[in-house]
Amino acid sequence: MARLKNNQPMSMKKIFARARKSLVGGVNSPVRAFKSVGGTPLFVHGGSGAYLFADDGKSYLDFCLSWGPLMFGHARRELVKAAQDAMARGSTFGAATQAEVNLAERIKKAFPSIELMRMTSSGTEAGMSAARAARAFTGRDLIIKFAGCYHGHFDSLLVAAGSGATTLGVPDSAGVPKSFAATTIVVPFNDLKAVENAFKKNKGKIAAIFVEPIPANMGVVFPAKGFLEGLRRITKREKALLVFDEVITGFRVCYGGAQTIYKIKPDLTVLGKIIGGGLPMGAYGGRRDVMSVISPEGPAYQAGTLSGNPVAVAAGTAMLDLLRDESPYKRMAQLADYMCEGLRRVSLRSGVPLRIQSIGSMFTPFFLEGEVTDYASAMKADKAAYGRYFHGMLKRGVYLPPAQWEAAFVSYAHTEKDLNIAIGAAAESFQEI
Ligand code: HOZ
């Protein structure tokens, strides 16, 4: 991947000032504005493997990795070629292609719970449409979600939402009609009793439970033993649907997502990120009878000119083939463990309280003591300390997610040498916290 021509270092402050004149907050997605960690956002123009090239003329070791989709790092050859070839054949047709069928078959093979699916252009769109499918199928309006889980920025689930919404202090966004928010019941993650109570109070009215089976949008949090099984049992008994949001975990924690690890079969699954190979893509799918409510088979309308876009489908298919053929999961988990161990070591040495939660290639260093099991415990993390850590790392050439309540990622392109550089940078950064 070529760097900016001439490689003239530019001032981030100047670019940001220019950006703010044309783009809301200078960015196209809020966490990129660095509001949570302070300072001026990074403007980038390229990447290669584990490295990101910024307009300040520097290279950064990347642990944000576009928030998850880049399993093989930036600009992996096969993915670039697949996208280029598809683009050369035509960027969009607004008509069906066999390539979409090929990708759908691969997704079904990896996720046996998915019998029928629909592709979209983003995870948000997929989540929104899954909510519509669940409501149409059950004829009920209410949805249970867990505080700190994030299912995209659509109205009815943008309540007590994690990710950027939490980071920027708007977990209950302005602009969501009260009547929409009233269709969402928020309960604490890992609290089956609260789920039972919600069903008792709203007998026959709850369409679905939406859950990130391994939440990553309040930082990485684990389901307590029996929690997901409990959700499955309760939803079956109450004739409500169980919807797994695997936008982050799908094809990340293993080829078949968190549902394969925990051996739970949800009724619907929401996917995004990795299935587009780094291009805009989402999908939702599950039981044939439930998905059959979606148009044109059923009465629940949902559509999109760029849904199943041929360039995104080509990149996504190439990504799934690489994941299948190269099986990078074990190696990536080893790399992430190595990184987490290194961070634990340097935090102990510096006396800065740190709790790292990780699974496979994703992890969150929480600046706090004790375990993080839900939103309330995640909120105890010291956001200011994370900000200082973030900037300490940035000035030493390491780019992290610019927010405490997110997951960091390792790719197959990272090496032990890269991780030693990052751990060394952390050792110095911790001295400044
Ligand atoms: N929702 C993403 C984090 N979980 C952030 C997307 C972005 O800002 O690029």
Residues whose N, C-alpha, C, O or C-beta is under 5 A from the ligand:
A	BS01	HOZ	S29 P30 V31 R32 W67 S163
